[in-house]
Amino acid sequence: MSSWIYSLSMTRQPRAKPEPWFNERTRAVRQECRRAERKWRKDKLQVSLQMFRVCWRNYQDTVKMSKKEHFSNVILSHSHNPGVLFTTIDSFLNSPHTAGLEASAQLCNNFMQFFIDKVTSIRASILRPDSDPSVCKPCSVVFNQFEPVSLSLLEDMVAQIKPSGSPCDALPPHFLKEVFPCFRHLVLALFNSSLLSGVVPTNFKHAVVHPLLKKTGLDPTVLGNYRPISKLPLLSKVLEKIVYVQLKSFLDEHNIMDVFQSGFKSLHSTETALLRVYNDILLACDSGDHVILVLLDLTAAFDTVDHSILLMRLQHQVGISGTALDWLRSYLANRTFSVKNCRI
């Protein structure tokens, strides 16, 4: 008896974010269960206790059914998106793991220094390739300026983006999306000024890093077992999305993207990359050729990209120039981060 009464009391704890499967049906059944519990605690009658038990079992069954329906819908609607499927399956196969490190300013400083030293040491061990523009294959088309965004497009972007931001945001992401119509013209002016001038606001370039264990069961006292999750302001992510859409349209229109790219490409994933490699191996074997497969795993691959080489290749191989190149240069320059002071 005590175990299931305690379980019910645990559901009363306020949640910062409702579970996705928690709907009107589960809420109504839970309210009915609470009424039955209050009645039993008030009169202490056996019949009230029996009614409470019936309501509690009904609530448990309803929750199980709602979870089943939710995950079934997610799997069906994302049957062609392996990333979402993996995250969904992992979420209910592996329970969240709490490392148990107490929050402190010193711990945050230790994490920050560790992440900085890690990238610095990796960069030092990498042989810097030639950045001479003459070795690049020149691009015949030019993208020299981002187009100003319209108010309707901006509203669509804000409506579609996930309500996740940085702890440094002046307004919580959910609330910011709700009140966005009140200051949308100011945001529109800010975004268009940034796109036309080629300058990214400084506040948009500060990330708050939240360290998370890479795998459940790893030693929480070893800083190398953590993955830095960077959280940017919500509006900065909206601006990034606007730039992404315009660049993607330019690349697709002129067929600049590599035909073998699978990452960050619509209808492509690691699954399509593996299928291509597997198919090439089979064709080579059928032709009587010998096959050697070399796999390369880069540590902190994105963090160690040389910005000067990246900008040079964007200019000479992709055709980005003018204020568009200035915007990307401003986006990459003078970025800062801090580590969130919370229980890890």
PyMOL commands that set and color helices and strands:
alter all, ss='L'
color gray80, all
select helices_A, chain A and resi 2-10+24-43+46-77+82-93+105-124+133-135+151-160+173-182+184-197+202-205+223-225+234-253+270-286+307-318+322-332
alter helices_A, ss='H'
color red, helices_A
select strands_A, chain A and resi 206-213+226-231+336-339
alter strands_A, ss='S'
color yellow, strands_A
deselect
rebuild
show_as cartoon
